[in-house]
Amino acid sequence: MLRITKESEGMSVVTLRLEGQIMSTWVQVVECEIGRLLQSEKKVVLDFTEVKVIDSKGANMLKRVIRRDVRIINCPTFIQEFLFNGQK
């Protein structure tokens, strides 16, 4: 299960808080929401304070959106390692 909450939205920046699991079917939901915000010319910040699990599909999606200047804050160490070192 994954919960996405809009924490804040300014003129140019939106912060989304993700809680739970970024995996399988939820990956497309997250990517679509990020894409929608980027199309409206918003900068996107993802708050990972409550993310507990990520799978390879989730990591690959996050690598794609990071290249589109999406920022991740409060990222647990195990997720940083998964994203940036290719490890779980």
GISUL-V340221 format. One record per helix or strand of 2 or more residues. SS is the DSSP state (~ for helix, > for strand). FROM is the first residue (numbers start at 0). LEN is the number of residues. If there is no record, write none. Layout:
ss=<SS,SS>
from=<FROM,FROM>
len=<LEN,LEN>
This chain:
ss=<>,>,~,>,~,>,~>
from=<1,12,24,42,55,70,76>
len=<8,10,15,12,11,3,9>
